[in-house]
Amino acid sequence: MVRILDLEEYAYKNNIPIMMSDGIEFMCDYIKKNNVKSILEIGTAIGYSAIKMALVDKDIHITTIERDKARYDLAVKNICDFNLENQISVILDDAFNVELNNMFDLIFIDAAKSQYIKFFEKFKKNLKKTGTIISDNLDFHGLVKSNEIIESRNVRGIVRKLRNYIEFLENNKEFETSFYTIGDGIGVSKWQS
């Protein structure tokens, strides 16, 4: 029998980014308190967060998108191991190629950090008027708020894009965003009333 702990250990050993434990607990509490039943997740990885969210309530349905074939295969296996294949649908594709007509209570963005603004803009049309977009990794290991010089050009680029995304959320006229220093930094965006 596979356990959540097994997924956490696998992710850690194989350097696969999954949500930090207090971040995923925050998400699961949010789902419970707000009676969320339909979720779109951008970035499945090994299925960890989708499984954790699905375990909150058997009436929750999650559509999750993963472009990496190996991670997709592992996610499907993990979801089946938890007997959650009726609650979680995994799409193997680049999120930018996916067109959905469904409307969701919650959209969870946890994929390529450099593309967060584009993900937000593309999928907001699939968010119910009472819905929420939650973005993870907004602190990016403390680097987003840090003034330290970042050696890696790649990491510098990611940090710059995340800062741009935070600014995009702060200045967004359609959405109001609350920021939480939980996990690796979480943004909770709701339609402006």
C-alpha positions in Angstrom: 0.0 0.0 0.0 1.4 3.4 -1.1 1.4 6.1 1.5 1.6 9.9 1.2 4.9 9.7 3.0 6.2 7.4 0.2 5.4 10.1 -2.4 7.0 12.8 -0.3 10.2 10.7 0.1 10.3 9.8 -3.6 9.9 13.5 -4.6 12.7 14.5 -2.2 15.1 11.8 -3.3 14.4 12.5 -7.0 14.4 16.2 -6.7 10.8 16.6 -7.9 9.2 19.8 -6.7 6.1 19.2 -4.6 4.3 21.6 -2.3 5.8 22.0 1.1 3.8 20.4 3.9 2.4 23.6 5.4 1.5 24.8 1.9 -0.5 21.7 1.0 -2.2 21.7 4.4 -3.2 25.3 3.8 -4.6 24.3 0.4 -6.5 21.3 1.8 -8.0 23.5 4.6 -9.0 26.1 2.1 -10.7 23.4 -0.1 -12.6 22.1 3.0 -13.6 25.5 4.4 -14.8 26.8 1.0 -16.6 23.6 -0.1 -14.5 23.4 -3.3 -15.6 20.5 -5.5 -14.0 21.1 -8.9 -10.3 21.9 -9.3 -8.0 22.5 -12.3 -4.3 21.9 -11.5 -1.6 23.1 -13.9 1.4 21.0 -13.2 0.7 17.5 -12.0 4.3 16.3 -11.4 3.9 12.9 -9.6 0.3 13.6 -8.6 1.1 14.5 -5.0 -1.0 17.6 -4.6 -3.9 16.3 -6.7 -4.0 13.2 -4.4 -3.9 15.3 -1.2 -6.7 17.5 -2.5 -8.8 14.6 -3.7 -8.5 13.0 -0.2 -10.2 16.0 1.4 -13.6 14.9 0.1 -14.8 12.0 -2.2 -17.0 14.5 -4.2 -14.0 16.6 -5.3 -13.0 16.2 -9.0 -9.7 17.3 -10.2 -8.5 17.9 -13.8 -4.7 18.1 -13.8 -2.3 18.8 -16.7 1.3 17.5 -17.0 3.5 17.8 -20.1 6.3 15.5 -19.0 5.6 11.9 -20.0 7.6 10.2 -17.3 6.0 12.3 -14.6 2.5 11.8 -16.2 3.0 8.0 -16.1 4.1 8.1 -12.5 1.2 10.4 -11.5 -1.3 8.1 -13.2 0.2 5.1 -11.3 0.2 6.9 -8.0 -3.4 8.0 -8.5 -4.5 4.4 -9.3 -2.5 3.2 -6.2 -4.7 5.5 -4.1 -7.9 4.4 -6.0 -8.6 8.0 -7.0 -8.9 7.5 -10.8 -12.6 8.4 -10.6 -11.8 11.7 -8.9 -8.6 12.8 -10.8 -8.3 13.1 -14.6 -4.7 13.6 -15.8 -4.1 15.3 -19.2 -0.7 14.7 -20.9 0.0 17.9 -22.8 1.4 21.3 -22.6 -1.1 23.5 -20.7 -1.0 26.0 -23.5 -2.4 23.4 -26.0 -5.3 22.4 -23.7 -8.7 24.0 -24.2 -11.3 23.3 -21.5 -15.0 24.3 -21.4 -15.5 23.2 -17.8 -15.8 25.8 -15.0 -13.9 25.3 -11.8 -14.2 26.3 -8.2 -10.4 26.5 -7.9 -7.5 26.7 -10.3 -4.1 25.8 -8.9 -1.0 27.1 -10.7 2.1 25.1 -9.8 4.0 24.6 -13.1 6.7 26.5 -15.0 7.2 29.6 -12.9 8.2 31.7 -15.9 4.8 31.1 -17.4 2.5 32.0 -14.4 1.1 35.2 -16.0 0.2 33.3 -19.2 -1.4 30.4 -17.3 -3.4 32.9 -15.2 -4.6 34.8 -18.3 -5.4 31.6 -20.3 -7.4 29.7 -17.6 -9.2 32.6 -15.8 -12.1 32.1 -18.3 -12.6 28.6 -16.7 -12.9 30.0 -13.2 -16.4 30.3 -11.7 -17.3 33.9 -10.5 -17.1 32.6 -6.9 -13.9 30.7 -7.6 -10.2 31.2 -6.6 -6.9 30.9 -8.3 -4.1 29.8 -6.0 -0.5 30.1 -7.1 2.4 28.4 -5.3 6.2 29.2 -5.1 5.8 33.0 -4.9 8.7 33.2 -2.5 10.9 30.7 -4.4 13.0 29.6 -1.5 13.2 33.2 -0.2 14.9 34.5 -3.3 12.0 36.7 -4.5 12.2 39.0 -1.5 16.0 38.8 -1.2 18.4 41.4 -2.5 21.2 38.9 -2.7 23.0 38.5 -6.0 21.9 35.3 -7.7 24.7 33.6 -9.5 22.7 31.4 -11.8 21.3 33.2 -14.8 18.4 30.7 -15.0 17.4 31.2 -11.3 17.7 35.0 -11.8 15.3 34.7 -14.8 12.8 32.7 -12.7 13.0 35.2 -9.8 12.5 38.1 -12.2 9.4 36.4 -13.7 8.0 35.7 -10.3 8.4 39.3 -9.2 6.6 40.4 -12.4 3.8 37.9 -11.6 3.4 39.3 -8.1 3.3 42.8 -9.5 0.7 41.6 -12.1 -1.4 40.2 -9.3 -1.1 43.3 -7.1 -2.1 45.6 -10.0 -4.8 43.3 -11.4 -8.2 45.1 -11.8 -10.2 41.9 -12.2 -8.8 40.0 -9.2 -8.0 40.7 -5.6 -5.0 38.7 -4.3 -4.0 37.9 -0.7 -0.4 36.7 -0.2 0.6 34.2 2.4 4.1 33.4 3.6 3.2 29.7 4.0 5.2 26.9 2.3 7.1 28.5 -0.5 4.7 31.5 -0.7 1.1 31.3 -1.8 -1.2 33.8 -3.6 -5.0 33.5 -3.3 -6.7 35.4 -6.1 -10.5 36.0 -6.3 -12.6 37.9 -8.8 -13.2 41.5 -7.7 -16.7 41.9 -6.4 
